[in-house]
Amino acid sequence: MAEQSEKKKTAKKSSKKTSKSKKILVIVESPAKAKTIEHYLGTGYTVRASMGHLIDLPKSRLAIDVNDNFNPEYITVRGRAPLLKELQKLAKASDEILLASDNDREGEAIAWHLNRALGPKTEAPVQRIVFNEITPLAIKEAVQHPRTIDESKVNAQKARRVLDRLVGYNLSPLLWKKVKNGLSAGRVQSVALRLICEREQEVEEFIPEEYWSLDADFQKGKSKFTAQLIQYKGTKPELKSENDVNQIISEIQNSKCTVQNIKETEKTIRPKAPFTTSKLQQVSATRLGYTSRKTMQIAQQLYEGIQIGNTRVGLITYMRTDSVRISDTAIADVRQWITDNYPAELPAEKIEYSVGKGAQDAHEGIRPTYVKYTPESVKEYLTRDQFRLYSIIWERFVSSQMNNAKSKTTSVDIVAGDAVFRVSASKLSEKGFYNVIKTLSSKEEVTGNLPSLKEGEELASGKFYPEQHFTQGPSRYTDASIVKTLEEKGIGRPSTYAPIISVLLDRYYVTRSNKQLVPTQLGKIICRILVESFPEVINEQFTSDVENDLDKVEQGQLVWNNMIGDFYQPFKQKVDQVTDTAESLKGTLDEVTDKICEKCGKPMVKKLGRFGYFLACSGFPECHNTKSIPLAKCPMPGCNGEIVARKTKGRGKEFYGCTNYPKCGFISHFKPIDVYCPKCGWFLVEKYDKKNGSYKSCINPNCDYLHSADDALAAETELPSSKSEE
């Protein structure tokens, strides 16, 4: 009844004012978006930003009535009352209000709250508009076709918000009681933390095994090339030691070398689909080195509008999407561009890509709004980061509608006694869609270089290259790989991938090391308690099932209160049980050290704080002295200082310096580990690169000691007193 009454009220308001000089208020989420849209709409329109949620749950209490259908208690967000009053004043003076928050669950909820806050303050109709891109055509089309607020989508947001509040506000006090004050836990973030901790355990438990490879030089005339041993005495060789390799070399080094087999293969390389949110974050991380948070911040800027000369342009479509679907208008636009620039690479028909399983398909894939704005044509108007991200989005979309590329690979087997060596060379025979991939390197276009060879011809042999390797264990998660895993397991949605990682980092449950996500000691403790106590909640299947249920709520197939009710009672009973029976770890994380407080003379205690371990005076609260934990002795000659973690003043980036600064200026940007270099006695640090993965290296610039992290550590010696300090 209330809903019918509201519709009649809206219709009545709509019929009152039909003057051509109507004043229309449009409310979006951000000032940048407001600026772009106001530029498009012109006279008669006032565009303002709500700055996200103006009305939400209070932070100070649960604010969920568990005895009354889990109804939430909403309040005006602290500090937002003046803005809300301003919008109410503007609404009262307007003939029509259009709510243009983002076209997703959060955006629908923002519109719902604004409607409830503004409706009673004005006689004007309040309606909802949505769009996928910020272009003049899309905005004007949206304005001409307003709709009512989608209550089912609002209920889905409400269900997620209530569920997360119930989980977080019950688990966090439990952690305060059992571990330490100030900790917090979340439904989705805790599952991501579990994944990271389980991977870390695999990394720590992995035992590397030694193996060797053997390459050899061959020559025809002046052309020299290197091939790898692939077969010995009819089978694939298992080279477990240097002795195994040397034995083969001794047996074949004087053998005749003959070309045995030449094989040519052609491979078709298909273009990839336009970006979804997760794929954009993955490619941005691997190719550009951007974190998920940074990627989404830059994408938001490109979406909301960039000043291109005298025109403000939203350069990309909405960046939170799990779909690769593209509108017919955009397809026509890109096919015309390809016709004008690479006509030979235009397919006869448009290329369609299948939408992934479980995708909501609410938005198109991420694409440029206008293909004519090539990366180079707008480069001068973009920051370096904006240009790089826009480039991969533009290239990915345009290439998705171009012909396949083709590569030819020539593989040559060379017989030397009982050994067979193989060398391969590849080159692109047809560039196809690679014509617009400007980041394609010459190495990708041509790999290897072989002279003209014939089967049966003899080659000159050259030098042998035996090389030691160690099997690589599982890799720690990076931004790219954790997002990929979350997507594959159905954990979270496009809008939540970046916040999940950010929350774990902000809480210091996880840190970044060489772009890898490493759980802290605090993170491991939190994870262990939550997983042991709530295995039915802190797991992938439950989190994935919740996402599916939220989809059902949005589709009107499930009542949100019932969804919450099925979960809450057994969950609350388990929280109460664990609170009463679980062992408390409070105080057990503190460790007395042999360090003495220079201010009062009492022992220093190693404590686990918000940002990791630190030293605090045991005389607290009388003495407030705290210090960073020394990681290593300073290696500089004549210096008796210690190396501690520090942060730069500007960006707060961590580095490692001597406690005797400024007298001693030693600095390292790599974290010391608790082992000495067997060659020079300086401490080692852990480094990372794509070729070697993680490896340990001496910090001494004059020492060449370097080995893989998988190498045996028999020669390494522990740093003095490192056990008591750590």
N, C-alpha and C positions, 0 to 999 in steps of 0.2 A: 504493500500500500504506500509506504513511504517513498519507494522508488517511482511509482506512478505519479505521486504528488509532485516529486522533484522534476519529472519530465514535463508535467503540465506547467509548472512554474517557469521552466526554461523556455517552453513554447510561448508562454504569455509575455515573457520579457522580450523574446525575439521579435514579437509582432508590434511592440511599442515604438521602436525606433527604426525607421527605414530610410532616413535622410541620406543623401549622397555624401554629406560631410561627417559621416560617422567617425568617432574616435575609437580606435581599436587597440587594446592593450595585448601584447604578445609577451608571454613569460617563458624564458628558456632557462638553462641551468648555469651557463657561464657568461661572463662579460664579453669574452672574445667572440662567442657565437652570437651574442646579442648585437654586437657591432656589425658583424657581417650581414645578419638578417635584416637589420634596420636599413642598411645600405640598399638592399634588394627591394624592400617593400615601399620605402619612400613616404610621402606625405600621408598623414592620417593614421599612421601606425606608430605606436610607442613600444619599443622592445626593451624589456628589463630582464635581469638575471636573478634567479632565486638563490644562486650560489649553492646548488645542491639541495639537500634536505633542510627545510625550515622547521619542520615538525617531525619529531622522532621520539623514541623511548628515552627516558632520563638515564644518565650514566650512574647515578648514585644508588639505585635500588633495582630490584628485579622488575617491577612495574608490569607484571603479568598476573592476572587474576586466575590462578589455577583452579579455583572453585567455581568459576563462572565462564566456562567455555574458552578459557585461556585468552580472554579479551585483553588486549594491550592498553596501557595507559599512556597516551601520547601527550607530549608537552612541546611548547615552542623551544627550539634549541637555544641554549644559553648564548647570549650575544646577538641573536638573530631577530629579537623583537622589533627593533627600529626598522629593519628591512621589511618585515612583515607588515608593519603599520604603513610604511610607504607604499607597498603594493596594494594594500586595502584602500588607501586614499586614491591611488591611481585608478583602481577598479571602480570606485564609486563615481569617478568623473568620466568613465568610459561607457561607450554604447555596446561594446562587445569585448569579451576576454577570451583569448585563445591560449591554451596551455600547451607549450611546445617543448616539454622536457623530452629526454631521450626515449626512443622507441624500444624500451625493454622493461623488465619488471620494476627496477628501481625508478625509472623514469615515470612509469604509470603510477607508482605509489606517490611520487612527488606531486604529480598532477592531481591525484585523489585528495591529498592533504590540502593543496592549494584551493581546490574547489570547495572544500568544507570550510576553509578559512575566509575565502573571498566572497562566496555565494551570499551569505547573510548580510554582507556590507554593501551590496550593489543590486540594482534592478536589472542590470545587463545580463544577458545569457553568458554562461561560462561553458566553453566547449574545448575539446581536445583535438590537436592536430599532430601528425607524425610525418617524418620524412627520413629518407635513407642517406641523402646527400644535401649539402648546403650549396645549392645552385639557384639562380633566379627561377628557373622553370620548376624545380622541385618545391621550392618554398611557396610560390604562387599557386601551384597545384594543391598543396596541402591546405592553404588558407581557403581555397574555394570548396574544399571537401572536409569540413570539420566533422567530428563524430563524438559520441559519448565516451566516457571513461570505461575501460574494460575492467569490470569488477573481478573477473576470474584471474586476470593477470595481477591485480592488486592483492587478491587473496593469496596467490602464490608467493608474492613478496612478503606478505604478512606472515605466512607460515614459516618461511625461511628465517625471517627476523626473530619470530617468537621461539622457534626451535633452537637457534643459535644462542639466544639469550638464556633459555632454560639450561642448555648444556654449559655455557660459559660461566653463568652465575651460580651454578652448583659445583662445578669442578674446581673453579678458582679458589673458593674458600677452603676446599679440601687440601689443595696444594699449600695454602698458607699455613694450615694446621700441621701438615705432615712434613713439609720441606722448609719453606721460608716465606715471610710476608712479601707481598707485592707481585707474586707470580700469577700467571693467567693461562687459561687453556681454552681452545676453541674446537668446534666440531670438525671442520675441514682441515685447519692448520695442523691439528694433532695427528691426523692420518698422514699428511705430507711429512711431518717430523718423523713419524714411524718409518716411512719409506727410506728417508735419509739415514736414520740410525741403523736400520737393518742393512743398508748398503755399506755403511761404514764398518759394521761388524764383519761383513764379507771381505772388505778390503784388508782389515787388520788380521783376519785369520788366513788369508791367502799365503801359501808357501810357494815361492817361485822355483821353477826348475830350469836348469841350464840346457841350452841347445846351441848348435852351431850351424852356420850356412857357409856355402862355398861358391864364390864367383870366380870367373876366369876371363882374361882378355883373349880375343881372337882378332886376326887381322887379314884383310884382303887388300893387297896393294898398300896404299897409304891410309886406307880406311880401317880404323880400329873401333871395336865395340866390345861390350862386356855382357856375358851370359851367366845364368845361374844354374847350378847343378840341380837336376830334377829327378835323376834316376841313376842307380848304381847296381850293376849286376842284375838288372831286370826288375828291381823294386825301388820304391821311394826310400831314399837313405834316411836313417835315423842317426843323426850326428849329435851324440850326447856330450862329447868332450873334444878338446883340441887334438887329442891323440887320434880320435876317429877321423878327423879331417886330414891330419898329416899323413895318415896311412893311405888314404885315397890319393892324395897329391903325389906321394912317392911312387905309387903304382901307375899313374897315368901321365906324369909330367913329360915323358919322352914319347908319348903315343902320337900316332898320326891323327890329325883332326879333320873330320869330313862332314860336310853338310849332308844330313840324313833325310830331313823332311822339311818342306816349306808349305805352310798352310795359310790361306787367306780367308778371312771371314768378314762379313759385313753386318753391322749392327744398326738397328733403327732406334733412335733416341726420341722419345715423345716429350712434348712440352708438358710442364706441370700446370696444375689448376691454379686459378687465382688464390691469393692468400685467404685463409681463415685467421682468426686471432692467434690461435696456438701456433700455426705454421709461420706466421709473421714473427712471432716472438722467438721461435726456434732458429729461423734463418738469420734474423737480426743478431742473435747471440753468437752464432757460429761464424757468420761472415763479417759482421761489423763490431762484434765484441760488446754489444749493448746488453744491459740487464733488462729483464722483463718490464720492470717499472719504467726505465728510461725509454724503452721502445713505445710503451703506451702513452707516455707523456708527449713524446714527439708526434706520434700519430694523432693524438688529440689536437695538437696545434695545427697540423695539416688539415684535419677535418673541419675545425672551427673557422678557419679562414686566414689567408696570408695576403698581405698587401702586394699586389702585382701591378706596378706602375700606379695608375689612377683607379684601379679596380681591386676590390677585395674579393678573393676567391677561396672557396672551400676546395682544396685540391684533391682530397680523397673522400670516399664514401665512409659510412659509419664503421668504426674500427673494432667493434665488439660483435663478432659473428662466428657462427660455426658452419656456415653454408658457403658453397662455391658457385651458387646460382648467380647468373648475370642477366640483367634486363635486356630485352630485345633492342631497346634504344642504344644501350651501351655497346652491344654486339655490332649493330649497324655502324656506329661511330668508329669502332676499332677496325672493322673490316674495310671501311673507306680509307682510313689512315694507312693500312697495309697496302691497299691498292695503289695509293699515291706514292708510297715510298719503297715498298718491296713487292711489286705485283707478282713476281714469280713465286713468292712464298705464301700466297693466299689460298687456303683450301677451298675446294668447290662448295662445301657446306660449312656452316658454323660448327665449332667443336663444343660439345656439351660434356660436362663432368658430373659424375654421380655424387650426390650429397651423402656424407658419411652417416653411418648408422647412429641413431640417437640424436642427430642434429635437429635443432628446433626450426631451422630454416626461416627465421623471422626476417633476416636481412640478406642482401646480396653478399657475395664475396667482397673482399677489400680491393678496390680498384681506383684509378684516377677518375675524377669526375669529368675531365675533358682530356682526351688523348692528345689533343693538339698542344697541350702544355707538357712538352717533353722535358726531361730533367735538365738538359742543357739550356733550354729556352727560359727557364725560371731560376736557374742557379744563382744569379746575382741577387735575387730577392730572398733567398733562403740562407739559414745558418748552415754550417758544415754538416751538423747532425741531421737537420731537416732534409738537406739535399741527398745525403746518403740513404736515408730511409725511404724518401720519395722515389729515389732511383730504383730500388729493388721492387717497390710496389708497382711502379709504372712498367718496368721490364717484365715482371712476372705476369701482369695482366695482358700486355700486348703480345708477348711470346705465346701465351696460352691459346691464341687464335691464329697461330701460324703453322706452316708445314713442319713435319718431323725433320730432324737432322739425321744424317747418316755418317757412320765412321767405318773405316776399313782398317783391319788389324792384320799384320803379317807376323806370323810366328815361325821361328826357325829353330830346328833341333840340330845340335852339333854333337857328333860322336867322337869321344876321345878315349880309346881303350874300352873299358867296361862302363864308362861314365857317359851320361847324356846331359848336355847343357842346353838351356833354352833361352832365347831372347825374343822379345816382341816389340813391335813398333806400331803405333796407331796414328791416324790422321783423319780429320773430318773430310769426308768426300762431298757432303752436301751440308752447308751450314744451317739451312732452314731457319728455325726460330732463334738460333744463336746469333743471327744478324743483329738482334736488338739487345742481346745480353752483353753490355759493354764491359762487365766485370770478367768476361771470359778471358783467361790468360793464354798466352801463346803455348804454354805447357799443355793446356787442355786441348788445344787445336792440333798439336803435333807432339806425340810422346815417343821418344826414341828416334834414332836415325840409323838406318841400315843401308849398306851398299847393295848393289845388285848381286844376288846370289843364285846359284843353281844347285840342284840336288846332285850329290856325288863329287862336287869340287872340293879340293883340299884347301884348308886355311892354315895360316901360321898361328901357333899358340904363343901366349905371352904370360904375364904375371898372374899368380893365383892370389885371391883375396879371402882368406878365412876370417869369419867374424863371429864373435861370441854374442849370444842373446840370452834373455831370460823370459820365460813365459809371463805374459801380462795378466794380472788379476782383473777383477771387475773394476770399472772406473767409478769414481764418485760422481754423484749427480752434478750437473751444471744447470743453469737456468733453462737451457734448451732441452736437456734430457728429462728434467723433472716435469716440465710442462708437457712434453710428449707422453710421459708416463701417466700423468694426471688425466690427460685427455683420453688415452687408451683405456684407462680403468674407469672412466665415467665419473671422476672426482672433480667437482667444481664445474664451472661454466666459463665461457670466454671472458666474462667480466671479472672473474675471481682469480685467474691464474697468477697475475702479477701481485695482487694484494696478499695471496697466500705466502709467497716467497718473502715479501716485504715484512709481513708480520713476524715471521720466524727470525729474520735478521734483526728487526727492531727489538724483539724480546731477548736477543742474544741467546736463543736456543740453537742458532746456526750461524756460522761465519762463512765468509768467502775466502778461499785460499787458491790463488792461481785460477780464478773463475770457477772453482769447484766449491760445492756446498758441503761444509764439514760441521757435524754436530758438536756443540760445546759439551763440556762435562755437565753443565746445568741442563742442556737439552737432553742428554742421555738419561739423566736421573728422572726428569719429567716424563720422558717417553716410557721408561720402564714402569713407573708407578701407574700411568694411565693404561698401558697395554695389559699389565697384570691384573689391574682392578676392573677395567671396563673393556674386555676384549670384544664384547658384542657391539660396542659403540665406536671404539677407535680401530676400525678396520675398513678395508676398501669396499667390501660388499654392502655394508650398512650405508656408507656415504654415497655409493652409487645408487642404491635403492631410494634414498632420500631424494636425490636429483630426479629420479623417474617419477616419484610421487608428486614432487613439485610441478613437474610437467603435466601430470594428470589434473592437479588442482587448476592450473592455468587453462587447461582444455575443458574445465567444468565437469570432469569425470570423478572428482574426489572432493569431499568437503574438508576444508583445511583444519577445522577444529577436531574432526574425527582423526585425522592424520596425527595431530599432536597428541591427542588423548591416548591413542594406541601405544605411543612411545613413552609418555611421561611417567606414568605410575610405576612400572617396573624399573625405570631408570632412577627415579627418586628413591625407591626402596634400596637399590644397590648403593647409591651415594651414602645413604644413612648407615648402611651396614659397614661400608669401607671406612667411613669416618669413625665408627665405634671400634673397629677391630684392627685396622691396618697399623703397622709399626710406624712410629714417628722417626723421621730422619733429622729432625731439628737438632742442631748442635753437633751432629756427627760429621758434618761437612767442614767443621773448623779443625785446624791442626796447628798445634804449638810448634814454633820453629826455634832455631838457635839464634835468630836475629834479635837484637836488643834495641828498644826504642831510644833514640838519641835525645828525646825530650824528657822522658821520665825514668828511663832505666829498666822498665818492665819488659818481659818477653813480647815479641810480636807474634800475632796469630794469623795463619793463612786462612782467609775467609772467601766464601763464594758469594760474589755480589751480582748486581744487575748486569755488569759488563765483564764478568769473568772473575778469576781469582785475583786477590790483592792482599797486601799485608796490613793489618790493623793492630793498634796497641791493645794489649790485654787489659790495660787500665781504663778502657772506655767505661762509663762516659766522662770520667775525670780527664782523660787524655784522648784527644780526637785525632792523633797522628795516624796517617795512612800512607802507604808507599806502594809502588808497583813491585811486582815480584821479579827479582833478577833472573834472567834467562841464561846468562853465561858470563864468564869472566871476560873483561875487556882484553882483546888480544894485542893492543898497542904496547910496544916496548916501554917499560918503566911506569905504566899506568896500573893502579890498583883498583880501578873502578869496575863496575858491573854493567852489563847490557840490560836495559829495560825497554819495555814498549812505550812509545810516545805517540802523540798525534799532532799533525800539522795544525796551525792556528786557523787557517782558512777553511778548508774542506773537511778537516778532521781525519785525514788519511793517516793510517798507522805506519810508523816506521820504528826503527830500533836504534837507540843511541846510548852513549856512556853516561853513567851517573855523575861523572866528573866534568860534564859540559858546563861552561865553555872552555875549560882548561884542556879537555880532550874532545876533539871534534869527530870522533869515530861515529859513522852512520851506516846502517844497513837497511835496505828496503825489503830484505828477505828475513823471515823469522828464524832465529837460531834454533837448532835442535840439540838435544842433550848428549852430543858425541863430539869428540875431537877428531881432527884430521890426522890420519896415521903418518902423513908425510911431513907436515910442518907444525902441527900442534894447535893451529887456530881452530875455531869451532866450525861446524858444518851448518849449512842451511838447505832447506828443501826448495828446489826449483821445479818448473814445469814447462815443457814445450810439446808440440804435437808429435815430434819425431820420437822423443824418448819417454814421453809421459812424465811422471814424477820421478825426480832423481835427486840425489844428495851431492852437494858441491861444496868445496872449501871456500870460505869467505875471503881468504887471502888472495889478493889480485896477482901476486907473484907465484902462486902455487897452481899447478895444473891438475890437482886431484879432482876427479869427477867420475861418478859412476851412477848406474841406474838405481832407482829405489829398490829394484828387485834383486840387486846384487847382495851377496852374502856380507854380513857386517862383522865377520870374525875379527877383522883387523882394527875395528873401531874401539875406542876407549871412552867410558862414561866421563862426563865432566864432573869435577869435584863437587860434592855436596848437592848434586842436582836432585837426588832422591828426596832429601829433606825439604828442598825448596819447592819442588813440584808436588 
